[in-house]
């Protein structure tokens, strides 16, 4: 079970150090859009995920999944892994009925890419704010991130054994990405969603649009039909400046609010269901 010490200890593991930060959520849209640049994933997400109607539920579900894997009880981990695998199985069954050659939602090669984008964007986001990490930090974090891949039915031996292998795999996959119409439709649901509360439509959504434009690789960004401008660069630069010069000095109690709230909420919901 997660304790106050788990969240706030300066000696916690690299993966926990990265993902306990509120700022790590900023890399989420970039990771998702990289995942969607796999046409098979984009097709499945477009058909089954219903981003336009349930975007906040999807966000909470993603945070719950990652946070429970790291800080949840054994029962919580088992429950959340079962829920995700069940959703992937249902998507696979549904897709197989409507396609002659389906690529299932739980295809290990696709889920390996999902986990890889989370590690890559996590390291990149942490480096932008806290500075370069040591090679030992990056290597240990890589091995920890294997838990996300294996929980998605990826065989342990498929996860890269070291950072050199990881970045070789990552660059190879990046070269094969293609932004499809499905990906562009999901991106529109994600970044221009009229079902969000008004305050998110005027704050979080515009910020997310700026960050993905500035942080996505050029070819992927162009595939989505977006261009960088002087003002997207200025806004992104100001945000990074504030994170590096103001955010890092906030107490950890504040910077870890999302993970602590999500774990607490998951326990409250479980207690009510018993």
Secondary structure in CASP SS format (residue, H / E / C, confidence):
PFRMAT SS
TARGET T0000
AUTHOR 0000-0000-0000
METHOD secondary structure of the structure
MODEL  1
X C 1.00
X C 1.00
X C 1.00
X H 1.00
X H 1.00
X H 1.00
X H 1.00
X H 1.00
X C 1.00
X C 1.00
X C 1.00
X C 1.00
X C 1.00
X H 1.00
X H 1.00
X H 1.00
X H 1.00
X H 1.00
X H 1.00
X C 1.00
X C 1.00
X H 1.00
X H 1.00
X H 1.00
X H 1.00
X H 1.00
X H 1.00
X H 1.00
X H 1.00
X H 1.00
X H 1.00
X H 1.00
X H 1.00
X H 1.00
X H 1.00
X H 1.00
X C 1.00
X C 1.00
X H 1.00
X H 1.00
X H 1.00
X H 1.00
X H 1.00
X H 1.00
X H 1.00
X H 1.00
X H 1.00
X H 1.00
X C 1.00
X C 1.00
X H 1.00
X H 1.00
X H 1.00
X H 1.00
X H 1.00
X H 1.00
X H 1.00
X H 1.00
X H 1.00
X H 1.00
X H 1.00
X H 1.00
X H 1.00
X H 1.00
X H 1.00
X H 1.00
X H 1.00
X H 1.00
X H 1.00
X H 1.00
X H 1.00
X C 1.00
X C 1.00
X H 1.00
X H 1.00
X H 1.00
X H 1.00
X H 1.00
X H 1.00
X H 1.00
X H 1.00
X H 1.00
X H 1.00
X H 1.00
X H 1.00
X H 1.00
X H 1.00
X H 1.00
X H 1.00
X H 1.00
X H 1.00
X H 1.00
X H 1.00
X H 1.00
X H 1.00
X H 1.00
X H 1.00
X H 1.00
X C 1.00
X C 1.00
X C 1.00
X C 1.00
X C 1.00
X C 1.00
X C 1.00
X C 1.00
X C 1.00
X H 1.00
X H 1.00
X H 1.00
X H 1.00
X H 1.00
X H 1.00
X H 1.00
X H 1.00
X H 1.00
X H 1.00
X H 1.00
X H 1.00
X H 1.00
X H 1.00
X H 1.00
X H 1.00
X H 1.00
X H 1.00
X H 1.00
X H 1.00
X H 1.00
X H 1.00
X H 1.00
X C 1.00
X C 1.00
X C 1.00
X C 1.00
X H 1.00
X H 1.00
X H 1.00
X H 1.00
X H 1.00
X H 1.00
X H 1.00
X H 1.00
X H 1.00
X H 1.00
X H 1.00
X H 1.00
X H 1.00
X H 1.00
X H 1.00
X H 1.00
X H 1.00
X C 1.00
X C 1.00
X C 1.00
X C 1.00
X H 1.00
X H 1.00
X H 1.00
X C 1.00
X C 1.00
X C 1.00
X C 1.00
X H 1.00
X H 1.00
X H 1.00
X H 1.00
X H 1.00
X H 1.00
X H 1.00
X H 1.00
X H 1.00
X H 1.00
X H 1.00
X H 1.00
X H 1.00
X C 1.00
X C 1.00
X C 1.00
X C 1.00
X C 1.00
X H 1.00
X H 1.00
X H 1.00
X H 1.00
X H 1.00
X H 1.00
X H 1.00
X H 1.00
X H 1.00
X H 1.00
X H 1.00
X C 1.00
X C 1.00
X C 1.00
X C 1.00
X C 1.00
X C 1.00
X H 1.00
X H 1.00
X H 1.00
X H 1.00
X C 1.00
X C 1.00
X H 1.00
X H 1.00
X H 1.00
X H 1.00
X H 1.00
X H 1.00
X H 1.00
X H 1.00
X H 1.00
X H 1.00
X H 1.00
X H 1.00
X C 1.00
X C 1.00
X H 1.00
X H 1.00
X H 1.00
X H 1.00
X H 1.00
X H 1.00
X C 1.00
X C 1.00
X C 1.00
X C 1.00
X C 1.00
X C 1.00
X H 1.00
X H 1.00
X H 1.00
X H 1.00
X H 1.00
X H 1.00
X H 1.00
X H 1.00
X H 1.00
X H 1.00
X H 1.00
X H 1.00
X H 1.00
X H 1.00
X H 1.00
X H 1.00
X C 1.00
X H 1.00
X H 1.00
X H 1.00
X C 1.00
X C 1.00
X H 1.00
X H 1.00
X H 1.00
X H 1.00
X C 1.00
X H 1.00
X H 1.00
X H 1.00
X H 1.00
X H 1.00
X H 1.00
X H 1.00
X H 1.00
X H 1.00
X H 1.00
X H 1.00
X H 1.00
X H 1.00
X H 1.00
X H 1.00
X H 1.00
X H 1.00
X C 1.00
END
